[in-house]
């Protein structure tokens, strides 16, 4: 199973993307800011990252 990290500060958009990916059997982690995205990526070594360009705390 592919592991996907969704890094998006807009809650509604992040949940929409996450729900879509989970419906297609991806394992999904969510990050609401750049620092958390980097922390999660280092910890879980995701296969794919979907990210917003401008994020709180770290772009």
Number of C-alpha atoms within 10 A of each C-alpha: 7 10 16 22 23 23 24 24 19 12 11 10 12 19 14 10 16 20 14 11 16 12 10 9 12 15 16 18 17 20 21 19 20 21 15 16 22 15 12 17 17 10 9 12 14 17 12 13 16 13 19 16 11 12 18 12 10 12 11
